[in-house]
Amino acid sequence: MFRKKMLKAILLLHRYLGFVLSLMFVVWFLSGFVMMYAGYPTMKPDQRLKQLPPVNMEACHLTPQQVLNVAGITDSIVTIRMGMLLARPVYRIVTQQKRHIAIFADNGAVIDKIDVASGSRLARAFVHDASRPQAVDTLWQIDQWMAAYRYQGYLPEVYRFKMNDPAATYVYVSFHTGEVVQMVNARQRFWAWLGPIPHWIYPTILIRNRPVWSQVVIWVSLIGAVMCLTGIIMGIVRYKRKNKQPLVFSPYQKKWFRYHHYTGFVFGIFVFTWILSGWFSMSPVAFGPGPGKQLAERDLLSGGPLNVPAFTLSPRQAVSIFSSFLIVKEIQLIQLDGKPYYLAYQDAQHTRLLAADQERSIPFEYFPDSLFIGKVRAFQPAQQIKESVVLNHYDDYYYSRTFEKRLPVLRVKVDNSEQTWYYFDLKTGQLALRHEKGSRLERWLYHGLHSLDFSFLVYRRPLWDIVVWVLMLGGTAVSITGLVLTWKWLRRKAGKMY
């Protein structure tokens, strides 16, 4: 008796949750097909660098410290970058208080706010004068295409210029720094509406309120996982072979119930793990290291706050030295082990480093791996280093399906209770990734189950595409049969009411 009541409760739970979520599941799977080939339109660093003009530091008359003195900035500095604002060199500064300040390097004038005319010129320059603005909107909060805006560290106050090119491009220019922070065309917007926006439940009204959006996704995906689990249980319970035919096992006479049983029996586990991994994508459980520990280690790696007075080599001299090695688009002031360096970018892959406290510096491409090994010993003074190896290829944790992450990296494994792994970007001196046992497990529970980005599969295309298509088609079939059953149930109920 108890077993029958339990099974009936499970059946009713699956049925009613299916009524609520069946359409959402169809949307998730169909948009998942789109997301195999089209992601959310966010301007990547490499794309931004390629659009920038080469720097010209001939008019750079002020050193970084002189600029801070002239502008009266006394707050601790987080980052300083140098580039161009139209024809003038400019310092772009982020302070500890999260102030974003742009200061001209020729006279130390602080940019209060870029006007519309200057913003229009910046938008045209960014597209290399291939088009010009035909309309402008002033935004004081993020719109649909700036969901990643907060993560890029810019203030949400921009001009959105609608360009007159055939691609119907939008170019977003920051009020305060004069930087182009986003560029998206009509084709990207179209595929985003079919892919990531419905898949992530990402309308503007929700992405402007991240805590609410986060809770919506967590609860919808969790309820969806419960629905899948109850369906798997009922599919197994209702399994009954007929006439010893292995492919005929459903007790249902009505075809849509039978189709749902068959597709759910074959693909139900995949649908369950796919939805569950979507839940893990929101990090509802703390698997990895807390942000405080990582910030402390990054601070120890750099040697403390950026020591701006230590940058005694002038930017003009630095660019002159760099120019023999690459076309400099941007320079970042970085600090490693308390020592100052200029990091010059041509694009995301082509960089050079230069000691910023020496008159006769020689550019170099990589920091020595011994420097980082010593830092790891400082991070974990009582622990042994199990392995330190320079990777010229991706592994299971430092990887990219689009090959956009930089190589080489130094991987250092520590023999501590958390089994910590560090990945250091040798080109920039940054701690690129930090993993512990928990975060490595989370990587498989989310990316592994959701994207099937296993190394033996993801780099062997079109094999990955074929496997994912088969599984996604199966999941879509399960969802569509469930949606049909929901529709039929609603029609029956509506018929009884009238």
N, C-alpha and C positions, 0 to 999 in steps of 0.2 A: 504493500500500500504506500509506504513512504517513497519507494523508488518511483512509483507511478506519479505521485504528486510532484516529486522532484523533476522528473522528465517533463511533465506538463508545464511546470514553472519555467524550465529552460526553454521549452518550445515557445511559450507565450512571450518570454523576454526576447528571444530571437525575432519573433514575428513583429512585435511592436517596435523594437529598435530598428528593424528593417523598414518598417513603414516610414519612420522618421528620417533615416539616413540613406535609403536606397539611391535617391537622386544624387546625393553628395558623393557616394561611392562611384557612380558612373562618371561624374564630373572629375573626380580625382584620377581615375584611370585614363580617361580621354585626354585630360591636360597633361598627364604623365608622359604620353606619347610625344606631345609637343616639347616637353622639357628635356627629352633625350637629345634634342637638337637646337633648342632655343631657350636660353636662360633669361633671367631678369636683366633688363638693359641697364647696366651700371658701367660707367666709364672706368676702365682698368688703368692702372698707373702707366703701363706701356703705351696705351692709346693716347693718353694725355701727353706723355713725353714726346711722342712722335709728332704731335700737332704744334709743339712749342717752337719758337724761333731760337736759334743759337744765342747764347748770352754774349753781351758786349760790355765788358767791364772797364772800357777806357774812361768812362765818366764816373767810375766808382771811386770817389774821393775819401770815403769814410770806412774805417775798419769796423768790424762788428761791435767792438766795445764803444767806439766813438758814436755809433748810431744809437746805442742804448743810452749813452750820456746825453746826447742832443735831445732825444725823445723823452728823457726823464723816466725811463723804465727801471724800476728798482726791484720788481718781482723776479723770482727765480725763473730761469728760462728752461722750457722743455725742449723746443726745437727751433732751429733757425735754418731757413732755406733761402737761397739767392737765385733770382731769375730776372725776367724782364717784364715790365709793364709798359706795353707799346715800345717806345724807343728808349726807355729809361731803366737802368738797373734798380732792383728793389730787393729789400730784405723782407721776408715774411716770417713772422715770429709768433710762437705760441707760448704763453706764460703758464706758470703753475696754477694761476687762477683761471685758466682756460680763456684768456683774452687772446683774440686773433688780431694781430697788428701788422700792417704793411707800412714800410718806411722807405722812402727813396734813398738810394745809396749815394746820390750825387750831392744832395744838400741836407739830408736828414729830415725832410718834411714828412710828417705823419699823415697818412691818408685817412681822412675821416669817413668819407663815403664816396664811392665812384658814382658819378652822375650818369644819366641815361645815355648821353651822347658818347661819353668815354666807354661805357659798357657796350654800346653798339659797335664801336671801333674794335674793341677787344674780341667781340663775337666774330666779326669779319676777319680779323687777323687769325683767329684760331682755325677757321676753315680755309685759310690761305686765300682770302678774297674770292672764293669760288661762288659765294652768294652773299646776300646782305639781309639784315632784318627788315621784315615788312610789318611786324607788330611786336609789342612788348607788354609783358605783364610784370607787375611788381609783387613778389611773393614774400609774405612774412611768416609763413609756415610751409612745411614740405607739401608738395603735390604728389600725384600718383607716381611720378618718375624719379622721386628723390628719396625713396625709402632707405637707401644706403647712405644718405646724406649725413646723418648723425654719426655714422661710423667713420666717415672720412674726416671728422673733426672740424667741419666748417659750421659757422652759424647759419641757421635757416632763414637767411635774408638775402634774396637773390633777385636778379632780373631774369626773366624767361623770354628769350628772343625767339620769335618764330621766323625762320629764314625762308627766303623765296626760292629755294632750290627744289628740284623735282622730288627729292626724298622727303620733303616736308620736315626738315630737321628743327629740333628745339635745342638752343644753346643757353645754358644757365651760367650767369656770371655773378660772383659774390660781390655784394656791396663793399665789404670791408677789406678784402685782399686783392680784388681785381682779377681773381683766378676764374677760369672756366672749370666748374665743378661737375658738370654733367652735360652730355650731348646724346640725344636719342632721336632716331628718325621714325617715320610712319611705319615702316616695315617692322622695326623692333617693337613698337607700341602694339601693332596688330597681333604679333605672335605672343606678346606678353599677356594680352587679354585672353588668349586661348590657352596659355600655358601657366606660368608661375602665379598670375593673379588669382585665378580660380583655385589653383592647386594649393596655394598657401593661405587661401581665404584672405586676400590682400587688398581689399578696397581702401581708398584713401581715408575714409572715416575711421577705419580700424588702425591703420598704420600710423596715424597721428596720435594714437593712444596705445603705446606698446604694451603696457600691462594688461589692458583689456584684450587686445589681440592675442597675446600670449595665452591668457586663460581660455579664450575661445578655442584656439587650436588644440591646447592640451586636453580639454574636456571632450571636444568633438572626436578627436582621434582615440582617446581612451574609451569612450562609449562605443566607438566603431570597433575597437579591438574586442570588447566584450561581446558585441553582436557576432563577430566572426567566430569567437571561441564557442559560443552557444550553438552556432550553426554547425561547426565541426562536430561537436558532441552529438547533435541530432542526426547529422549525416551518417555517423558511425552506428548509432543506435538503430536507425532505419535501414541499414544495409541488410539486404537479404537476397542471396543469389537465387535466381529462378532457372530451373531446368539445367542446373550446373553450367550455366553460361556466365562467364566472368564479367561480361560487359552489360549484363542485364541484372540489376540488383536493387532497383528502386521499387518501393511498394506503391508509389503514386500512379494513379490512372490518368489524371489530367496532365497534359503535355508540359505546361509551363512549370508545374511543380516538379515533374520528372526531370526536365532540363536543368532546373535549379539544383536539384539533388545531384545529378551527374556532374555538372560543372563545379559545384561546391565540393564534392567528394574528391575530385582530381586537383583542383586549384585552391581549395580552402586554406590549406596551410600557408601557401604563398600569400594569399590575400591577408591572412592574419598577421604574418611576420611583416608584411609591407606596411600595414596600418600601424602596427606596434612600433616599428622603427620610425615612422613619422612622429609618433608620440615621443620617442627618445630624442628626436631632433630638437625638441624644445628644452632639453636638459632638465626634466622634472626631478631627476635624482642627481645629486652631486657625486659624480664618479671621479672627476679629475682633481688636480691641485687647485686650491683656492687662488683667487687673483692676488691676494696679499703676498703670498709666497713668491709668485712669479715676478711681481713688481720689485720685491726686495732683491731677488737674484739679478734682475735687469739693472737695478741701481748698483749692485756690487760689481757687475760686469763693466758698467760705464765708469765706475769710480766716483759716483756721486753726481750732483747736479752739473749741468753744462758750465764749464769754467770759461766764460767768454774772453776774459783778458788773455788767456793762454794762446789765442789765435793771433799770433803776431805777424805771420805771413799775410800780406795783403791779398784780398780776393783777385785784384788785377794781376798780381804776380802768379797766383795759383792758376788762373785761366790761361795765362801765357804758357805755363809749363804743361798744362793738360792738353793744350791745343795740338801738340805733336802726336797725341795718342787717340783722341776722339773729338767729335763735335759736341761741345758742352751745351746741354739744354738746361741743366739745373745743377746747383751745388748745395749740398747739405753739410752743415757743421755737425760733426759727430764726435763723441768722446769714448775712448776705450781704455780701460785700466788707468783712467785719469789723464790720458794723453790726447791732445786735440788733433783731429784729422779733417781734411776736406774730402768729401765724397762726391765725385762728379758723375753725372748721368748723361749718357747719350740716349739710351733707352733703358728698359728694365734689365736687359741682359748685358749691355756694354757699359761698364763703369770703371773708374780708376780712383785710387786713394792717394793722398798726399799728406805727409806730416805738416801740420799747420803752425809749428813753432820753430821751423828751421828755414833759413834763407836759401839754402841749396838743397832743397828736397828733391827726391826722385820719385815719380809716380810708380805705384805698384798696383797689382790687380787683386791679390789675396792677402789676408792676414795669415800669419803662420799658425798652424793648428796647435802648436805647443802653448801659445798664449791662452787659448780657451781651455785646454786640459788643466793648466794651472788654476784657472778661475773655477773650474768644477771642483777641484780639490779645496778651494776656499768655500764654495757653496756647501760641500759635504766633507768637512775636515776629518771626521772620524770614520769615513767609509772608503772602501776600496773601489778603484775603477776597474770594471770587468773588461771593458772594450773601448777603444777609441779608433775610429776608422773614417777616412775621408770617402764620402760617397759621390761618385760621378754619375750615378743613376738613382732612380727613386726606389724606396723600399715600401713596405706595406703601410707605413704611417706618415712618411714625408713623401707625398706624391701629388700628381696633378694629371687628370685626364686630358687636359689641354696643353700640358707641358709648359705651363707658364711660371712654375716655381723655379727659382734659381738653383743652379748647381755650379760647383760642388758645395756640399755641406759636410760639416764634421759631426758625426754621431758619437756621443759618449754615453756609455751605459755604466750606471753606478750600482754597486752591490749593497743597496740599503733595503729597508723593509718595504718601501714603495716601489722598488725596482725602477728607479727614475732613469729616463732616457732624455738626453739633450741633443738638439740639432742646432748647430751654429752656421749661419750664412757667412762663408769666408770672404765674400765680396763686400759685405757691408758691416761685418762685425756684430750683427744683431743675433739675439737668441730667437731663432725662427720658430722653434717648436719645442714644447716640453711635454713629455708623456710620463704617466705613472701607470701602474697596473690597472687602476680603475678607468682612466681615460682611454687606454688601449682597448679595454673591453667595450667602452661606449662607442669607440670608432667602429667596431664590428656590429654592434647592436643598431647603430644608426646607418652609417654609410654602407657597410657591408650588406645588410639586409635590404636596405632601401634602394641603393644604386647598383648593387652587385659589382662593386669596384674591387674585385679580387684581382691580384696582380696577374694570375694565370689567365684571366679572361679580359680585363678591361683594356689592355693594350693589344689585343688580338681581334681587331675589328676587320670584317663585319661579324665575327663570331659572337662578340658581346651583344651586338644589335640583334642578332637572330635569337639568342637565348632570352633577352629581355622582351623582345616582341612576342615570342611564344607565351611567356608568363603573363605579360600584360594583356594579351588577347584573352587568355584564360580568365584573368581577373575581371576584364570588361564583360565577358560572357556571364560570369557569376553575378555581377552587378546589374546587368541589363535584365536578366531573368528575374532577379529580385525586384527591380523597378516595375516590370510588367505585372508581377503578382500584386505589388502595392497598388498599381493603377486599377487592376481588376477588383481588388478589395474595396477601394474607394468608390468605384462605380456601383458595386453591390450595395454599399451603405447608403449612397445617394439615392439609389432606386427605392430602398425601403423607406427613406424619409419622405419621399414624394409619391 
